[in-house]
Amino acid sequence: MVREAGKFILLAILLCSGLLVKAQDNVIDEIIWVVGDEAILKSDVEKARALMLSRGERIEGDPYCLIPEQLAVQKLFLDQAKIDSINVPATEISRGVNRQENLVISNLGSKEKAEEYLQASMNQLREEWREEIRNNYMVSEVKKSLVGKKTKLTPSEVRRYYSQLPKDSLPFIPTTVEVQIITNEPIIPVEEIDKVKERLRDFTNRINAGESFSTLAIMYSEDGSAQNGGELGFSGRASWVPEFANMAFSLSDPKKVSNIVETEYGFHILQLIERRGDLINVRHILLKPKVPEEQFNKSIAKMDSICKDIKSGKFTFEDATVLSFDKNTRKNNGLMVNHRESSNYGTPRFLKEELPPAVAIAVENLKVGEISAPFKMKADNGKEVVAIVKLKSRVEGHVANVSDDYQTLKEIVESKKQEDILKKWLQNKIKDTYIFVDKNWRNCDFQYSGWIKEEGLKK
């Protein structure tokens, strides 16, 4: 029944689109796969390949085998997402599009180079990325629901996995450190703040007189969005700090420029581009007051004094963290938490490359319990601060063992169980779904079996 229904699906797709489809650039396109009632075009593969390369991703193996199979797998998960009625939060899409744009521009060098390489305007690319991010989110949610609680492990299962591994197959755990930090922001003189506000007022007057907000943002804004004319993309309130969000959502006239607003990042002026329900797209110009060198010297002297008091026993490093300007670590005795996407996410453990560069240099030669000299670093909000750090712990790189690395081994076993569950589900889904693969796209060593179904068209 699946095969007979599939023939009608394929016929309908071919009648609607033509076996050969005219693409926008007038190059002949082809239907190379059909999964259920969804077609995969040759141009889909080329777009995916170009995007992967623009993001700096390595493609292991033949892209013309790997990518079509990946697209087919995605369509199977998306079919299940429709069945499960999975909805995607608009804020997730907006954040994802912004991350994607920043990554691509960073890798390719500029907005113009990105548009040239990907052969589309940034607005067109953002719309395509919205669809990609929406699909990726739904696929992720389907996987979570399929795996559910089936991968919860007991300590005995983890130990059994460890005992069954050949000694030369045991994972190597790289060196990790735990770091406590105290920061101090140099005082910015009032006259420096006044200079920044005066420049922003001048920009506002120039925009009101007819100059382009986008052009001024490209030329002067001290924010990553400058290369995109200050445009931030559609976002919800939760995407921004409260002061910025309140100003953005108070805007109603795209022709007007906002009042100056101060945030932890500096001083901004904003302009409304478009509003869609609970989402808004604005552009902004960010300027940061410059900190005179003498103010940095004062901060360094203050932090040096704190170091001496700690070392003399006047108070502990933990006591001194109440003086820190870093609100994220102040309540945690200064302990830094890893927010990089890695196996250490959400923990105080850091690989060297996961630490801010200045912190990594500062702890390189410290012994556990030692405190660094004051140094300059860039905080998460982009401001330069003065910091001291204490090396709380260091676990040297080693071959994994149950007593020291139980959590890491547990994550490895859970990941393996999840892969097995998803692979079994996919094999059943492939079996029960109509799938057609063009004869010119079959000579592949696919990850999953069962894609080639048409009798008489097999190799």
WOMOTA-V449381 format. One line per field, one symbol per residue. ss: DSSP state (h for helix, s for strand, l for the rest). phi: phi as a letter, one per 30 degrees, with the letter a starting at -180 (. if undefined). burial: + if it has 24 or more other ideal C-beta (glycine too) atoms within 12 Angstrom, else -. A space follows every 10 residues. Layout:
BEGIN
ss: ???
phi: ???
burial: ???
END
This chain:
BEGIN
ss: lhhhhhhhhh hhhhhhhlls sslllllsss sssssllsss shhhhhhhhh hhhhllllll llhhhhhhhh hhhhhhhhhh hhhhlllllh hhhhhhhhhh hhhhhhhhll hhhhhhhhll lhhhhhhhhh hhhhhhhhhh hhhhhhhlll llllhhhhhh hhhhllhhhl lssllsssss sssslllllh hhhhhhhhhh hhhhhhhhll llhhhhhhhh lllhhhhhll slllslhhhl lhhhhhhhll llllllslll sssllsssss ssssssllss ssssssslll llhhhhhhhh hhhhhhhhhh hlllllhhhh hhhlllhhhh llllslllll llllllllls lhhhllhhhh hhhlllllll slllssssll lllsssssss sssssllssl lhhhhhhhhh hhhhhhhhhh hhhhhhhhhh hhllssslhh hlllllllll lllllllll
phi: .ddddddddd ddddddciec cddddicdcb dcbbbicccc cedddddddd ddddciddcd jdddcddedd dddedddddd ddddhdccdd dddddddddd dddddddcja dddddddcha ddddddddde dddddddddd dddddddhcd cdcceddddd edddddedcd dccddbbcbc bbbbcedcee dddddddddd ddeddddddk ddeddddddb dcbddedcii dcidbceddb dedddddedd dbcddccddd bcbddkbbbb bdcabbidcb cbcbccbced cdeddddddd ddddddeddd ddidaceddd ddddddddce dbhiddcdcd dadceicddb dedddeedde ddcecddejd cdddbdacde diddbcbbbb ddabcdeade bddcbedddd dddddddded dddddddddd dccdbbbeed ccdbcddccj ddcddicdd
burial: -----+--++ --+------- --------++ ++++++-+++ ++++++++++ ++-++----- --++++++++ ++++++++++ +----+-+-+ ++++++++++ ++-++--+-- +--++-++-+ -+--++-+++ -++++++++- +++--++--- +-+----+-- ++-------- +-++++++++ ++++++-+-- -----++-++ --++--+--- --++-+++-+ ++++++++++ ++++++--++ ---++-+++- +-----++-+ ++++++++++ +++-----++ +++++++++- +---++--++ -+++-++--+ ------++-+ +-++++--+- --++++++-- --++--++++ +--+++-+++ -++--+---+ +++++++-+- --++++++++ +++++----+ -+--+--+++ ++++--++-- -+--++--++ --++++++-- ++-+-+-+-- +++------
END
